[in-house]
Amino acid sequence: MGRVSIVKDLKDRRRGVAKALTLIENEVAMKLTGRVRVVIKPNFVSAYSHLSATPVECVDETLKFLLRLTDPKELIVAETPTIGSFREAIERFGYKALKDSYDVELCDLDEYGYEEVEIVDREGDPASYRYLNLYSNQISEFRL
């Protein structure tokens, strides 16, 4: 089971994210071992409202943290907004600067499509799951 860290810092988002990630650094480092692709998925509900999107400062701090722990061949920030376009969102919210700072790929998940994968849940019941093609070469075993 994965761990979660929650930190409250109303004055400095960057400091809050850095502290939260530091609390689970060992677990994250173990998960990154041997990974050649790292995907960060922020949240863009709307391409028009900053209040409905993960602040770029939080993703920036996450990238700094991850790059201290690993050197992946592929570093991807991937999302698609519910309202508006991915292009509008990355421009409006300042995500284009991440591409210059970290050489990350900014990826619109709508461009990848998905596969239907049959899985078995914890109770042993079959379930259908939509798996993004972005990850399709990494499918192994699923547990809910």
C-alpha positions in Angstrom: 0.0 0.0 0.0 1.3 3.4 -0.9 1.8 6.3 1.6 0.4 9.7 1.4 1.7 12.9 3.0 -0.4 15.9 3.7 1.2 19.3 4.6 -0.5 22.6 5.3 1.4 25.7 4.2 -0.9 28.6 3.3 2.0 31.0 2.7 4.2 29.1 0.3 3.0 26.4 -2.2 6.5 25.4 -3.1 7.6 24.9 0.4 4.5 22.9 1.2 5.0 20.6 -1.8 8.7 20.2 -1.0 7.9 19.2 2.6 5.2 16.8 1.6 7.5 15.0 -0.9 10.3 14.9 1.6 8.1 13.0 4.0 7.7 10.2 1.4 11.1 10.5 -0.2 12.2 6.9 0.5 9.0 5.4 -0.9 9.2 7.5 -4.0 12.9 6.7 -4.5 12.1 2.9 -4.4 9.3 3.3 -6.9 11.6 5.2 -9.3 14.3 2.6 -9.3 14.9 1.4 -12.9 12.2 3.7 -14.4 13.1 5.2 -17.8 9.8 7.2 -18.0 8.4 9.4 -15.3 4.9 10.9 -15.9 3.5 13.7 -13.7 -0.2 14.3 -14.1 -1.4 17.6 -12.8 -5.1 18.5 -12.8 -6.7 20.9 -15.3 -10.5 20.9 -14.8 -10.8 24.0 -16.9 -8.3 25.7 -19.2 -9.7 29.0 -18.2 -9.6 29.2 -14.4 -6.4 29.1 -12.3 -8.5 27.9 -9.4 -9.3 24.7 -11.2 -5.8 23.7 -12.1 -2.7 22.5 -10.3 -0.4 25.5 -9.9 2.6 25.3 -12.0 4.8 26.0 -9.0 3.7 22.7 -7.5 4.7 20.8 -10.6 8.0 22.7 -10.8 8.8 21.7 -7.2 7.8 18.1 -8.0 10.1 18.0 -11.0 13.0 19.4 -8.9 12.4 16.7 -6.3 12.2 13.8 -8.8 15.3 14.9 -10.7 17.2 14.8 -7.4 16.3 11.1 -7.2 16.5 9.9 -10.7 17.5 10.8 -14.3 14.8 9.3 -16.6 15.1 9.2 -20.3 11.6 10.5 -20.6 10.0 13.1 -18.4 6.4 13.9 -19.2 3.8 16.3 -17.8 0.5 14.9 -19.1 -3.1 16.1 -18.7 -6.2 17.1 -20.7 -8.7 19.7 -19.4 -12.4 18.9 -19.2 -13.2 22.4 -20.4 -11.0 24.1 -23.1 -7.9 22.8 -24.8 -4.6 21.5 -23.5 -2.8 24.2 -25.5 -4.8 26.9 -23.8 -4.2 25.5 -20.4 -0.4 25.2 -20.7 -0.2 28.7 -22.0 -2.5 30.3 -19.5 -1.1 28.4 -16.4 2.6 28.9 -17.3 3.4 25.2 -18.0 5.4 26.1 -21.1 8.2 27.4 -18.9 8.7 23.8 -17.6 9.6 22.6 -21.0 12.5 25.1 -21.2 13.6 24.6 -17.6 13.5 20.8 -17.5 13.2 19.6 -21.1 9.9 17.9 -20.2 7.4 16.7 -22.8 4.0 18.4 -22.4 1.5 15.8 -23.4 -2.2 16.2 -24.2 -3.7 12.9 -23.1 -6.5 13.2 -25.6 -3.9 12.5 -28.3 -3.1 9.1 -26.9 -6.4 7.4 -26.7 -6.9 4.4 -24.4 -7.3 0.6 -24.3 -10.0 -1.3 -22.5 -8.3 -3.7 -20.1 -10.1 -6.4 -18.2 -9.0 -6.6 -14.5 -10.0 -8.3 -11.3 -10.9 -6.2 -8.3 -10.1 -7.0 -4.7 -13.2 -9.1 -4.3 -12.3 -11.2 -7.4 -15.0 -9.6 -9.6 -14.1 -8.8 -13.2 -14.0 -5.1 -14.1 -13.2 -3.1 -17.2 -10.6 -0.3 -17.0 -9.6 2.3 -19.5 -5.8 2.4 -19.7 -4.1 5.3 -21.5 -2.0 4.3 -24.5 0.7 6.5 -23.0 1.3 3.7 -20.6 0.4 0.7 -22.8 4.0 -0.7 -23.0 4.0 -0.8 -19.2 0.9 -3.0 -18.6 1.6 -5.8 -16.2 -0.7 -6.6 -13.3 -3.5 -4.5 -11.9 -5.0 -4.6 -8.5 -7.7 -2.2 -7.2 
